[in-house]
Amino acid sequence: MLNRRPAWAEIDLDAVAANVRALVATAAPAAVCAVVKADGYGHGAVPVAEAALAAGASWLGVAMSAEAVPLRAAGIDAPVLLLSEPAPAELDEVVALGLHPTVYTRQGIDGVAEAAARAGAPPVGVHLKIDTGMHRVGAEPAAAPALAAAVLGRPELVLEGVWTHCAVADEPENPFTLRQAERFEAVLAELRSAGVQPALIHAANSAATLDHPRLRHDLVRCGITVYGLDPSPALHGRIELRPALSLRARVSLVKVVPAGEGVSYGLRYRSTTDSVVATVPLGYADGVPRRLSAVGGEALVGGRRRPLAGTVTMDHLMVDCGPAGDAGAEAVRRGDEVVLLGEQGGERIGAEEWAARLDTIAYEVVCAISWRVPRRYRRSAGTGARHG
């Protein structure tokens, strides 16, 4: 279905490539796994994966087998790590797609092995995840030796990796990351004493990659930094990152709203002067939070910051471009570009700004941009080349 709305998200694949090159240099000699789950954090999994692999990433990461289908359909044959243990209904697809699944239960181990046997596939490389304190998914440290032995006891499987995940690596002063590192290293020592030495040890997410060299091991799993965003404000500036996504639209209507008149649902926004108000075809169904205007959200129009006027609606939002009679406001016309996220005229509004206003994280901001917003890709020649 062709979307002809004058609204789009622009993805700079040169920025993705630059970010990955910076991560590769920072993590070396560890390899980089570019995490492209959630459709590449809203940026588009296939174009991002192609750009990341061309820039030096060695692995890709997804949350579920369905997310790997478009990667394989696009001809991408790089190793893909499945970040959670697959559900029983996914197992045959995991094997068919040649994924490298995470396991952390005996049922999961047996399920992957049985699926490989059904398919007559070569041994599947699995990654045993250890829960060192985040308590989301993963095996208890004490269970690691028995689970490793279970993997090794199945001829259909190879114990390719052992890993864990950091809960607070984006908080540089939090001592819990050190405790997680120590717990993980104790598990690795116990496995080594039993003669178990997987090819890949990994623990670092984006934040740990930037701030905890001890956790880089053989592979780092980078998500948000691939897209040019800091894991947290506390880690800003650790490496140079270029935000890859901007959210843009064109003014669909301009009107003068008399002083004191309300704008949008609830009529909560009222200007004390006659105001030039521009309607923009983006709303909360597109990923612009309904309450962004209530927390000081702005847009760039004509290179200037302008406040959102009234509640963001499902399909539209309004922007107060200034008082009637003001030259800048009067210059706004239907078809002018409006920037919700990104740069215009030397000004910039970033996902981290929305996150701060909305008391959330930049991850949620970019992932929330919906399918209704077409993605447009910018790249130099060769940036997005497919890479196997």
Secondary structure as GFF3:
##gff-version 3
##sequence-region A 1 388
A	DSSP	beta_strand	7	12	.	.	.	ID=ss1
A	DSSP	alpha_helix	13	27	.	.	.	ID=ss2
A	DSSP	beta_strand	31	35	.	.	.	ID=ss3
A	DSSP	alpha_helix	37	41	.	.	.	ID=ss4
A	DSSP	alpha_helix	45	54	.	.	.	ID=ss5
A	DSSP	beta_strand	59	62	.	.	.	ID=ss6
A	DSSP	three_ten_helix	65	68	.	.	.	ID=ss7
A	DSSP	alpha_helix	69	73	.	.	.	ID=ss8
A	DSSP	beta_strand	80	82	.	.	.	ID=ss9
A	DSSP	three_ten_helix	88	90	.	.	.	ID=ss10
A	DSSP	alpha_helix	91	96	.	.	.	ID=ss11
A	DSSP	beta_strand	100	103	.	.	.	ID=ss12
A	DSSP	alpha_helix	106	119	.	.	.	ID=ss13
A	DSSP	beta_strand	124	129	.	.	.	ID=ss14
A	DSSP	three_ten_helix	141	143	.	.	.	ID=ss15
A	DSSP	alpha_helix	144	152	.	.	.	ID=ss16
A	DSSP	beta_strand	157	163	.	.	.	ID=ss17
A	DSSP	alpha_helix	176	193	.	.	.	ID=ss18
A	DSSP	beta_strand	200	204	.	.	.	ID=ss19
A	DSSP	alpha_helix	206	211	.	.	.	ID=ss20
A	DSSP	three_ten_helix	213	215	.	.	.	ID=ss21
A	DSSP	beta_strand	219	222	.	.	.	ID=ss22
A	DSSP	three_ten_helix	224	227	.	.	.	ID=ss23
A	DSSP	three_ten_helix	233	235	.	.	.	ID=ss24
A	DSSP	beta_strand	245	250	.	.	.	ID=ss25
A	DSSP	beta_strand	253	257	.	.	.	ID=ss26
A	DSSP	beta_strand	262	263	.	.	.	ID=ss27
A	DSSP	three_ten_helix	265	267	.	.	.	ID=ss28
A	DSSP	beta_strand	269	270	.	.	.	ID=ss29
A	DSSP	beta_strand	275	280	.	.	.	ID=ss30
A	DSSP	three_ten_helix	284	286	.	.	.	ID=ss31
A	DSSP	three_ten_helix	293	295	.	.	.	ID=ss32
A	DSSP	beta_strand	298	301	.	.	.	ID=ss33
A	DSSP	beta_strand	304	307	.	.	.	ID=ss34
A	DSSP	beta_strand	317	323	.	.	.	ID=ss35
A	DSSP	alpha_helix	327	330	.	.	.	ID=ss36
A	DSSP	beta_strand	337	344	.	.	.	ID=ss37
A	DSSP	beta_strand	347	349	.	.	.	ID=ss38
A	DSSP	alpha_helix	351	358	.	.	.	ID=ss39
A	DSSP	alpha_helix	362	367	.	.	.	ID=ss40
A	DSSP	beta_strand	375	378	.	.	.	ID=ss41
###
